[in-house]
Amino acid sequence: MNREIRQNLKNVRQNIPSQVKLIAVSKTKPVEMIQQAYDEGQRDFGENKAQEMAAKQPMLPDDICWHFIGHLQTNKVKYIASFVFLIHAVDTLKLLKEIDKQAFKNSRIIDCLLEFHIAEEESKFGLSRKAAGEILNSGAFSELKNVRICGVMGMATYTSDQEKIRREFRSLKEHFESLKKEFFRDKPEFREISMGMSGDYLLAIEEGATIVRIGSTIFGPRQ
Ligand SMILES: *Cc1c(COP(=O)(O)O)cnc(C)c1O
């Protein structure tokens, strides 16, 4: 029915090397559109509201990998803990502890990325390198058995200044390398760099993204 989603997905895939994972960001979009992308072979979808993701999940095929890409409040973790595939934007120890608790309740381990504040301006969320080090060095972190840190995530400034975006992506890659060296040397699962959206994913791939999160270019503009 929707030729556009098919064509958009095809176009986006042509720009993405096979080792980079494409997440189709379906926030605000109806399950019918997600099903259409699924029918084109897409399996990874991204949402940024816990209740919205929890409502869509049972209406769609079981083999979808659901990525939570937005800011997650601790009191919402319970809605998604039984099925979420990867939580992209963890930026406090408190949230990590709650994810661990809910993962334990569901007898599973939940994969997470640490969100870094890379935009040179205007961003409310995300860790500094120092704050991430403090979490990873803490006794409380070492007690968490049901979360697994698989890499980093960041959002560049919304700007047309390509060099600025590039610098910001580069800083995320540097945080990744530095954390890998200090904390995850013997952890092969620590390998993901989630960066790049519709407007800047080509730059993100050039700067080392392993995951890109693309919404409007696939599903059309949001309200
Ligand atoms: C909405 C969103 C995206 C996708 O944005 P588009 O510009 O529509 O591609 C990617 N990442 C996060 C964290 C988002 O909230």
The ligand as an ORCA input file, in Angstrom:
! r2SCAN-3c Opt
* xyz 0 1
  C      13.324     11.254     16.823
  C      14.688     10.768     17.062
  C      15.498     10.305     16.003
  C      15.059     10.312     14.552
  O      14.944     11.621     14.087
  P      14.718     11.929     12.535
  O      15.283     13.302     12.379
  O      13.262     11.866     12.290
  O      15.468     10.929     11.757
  C      16.745      9.812     16.312
  N      17.202      9.776     17.583
  C      16.469     10.217     18.619
  C      17.043     10.151     19.994
  C      15.201     10.733     18.394
  O      14.478     11.181     19.436
*
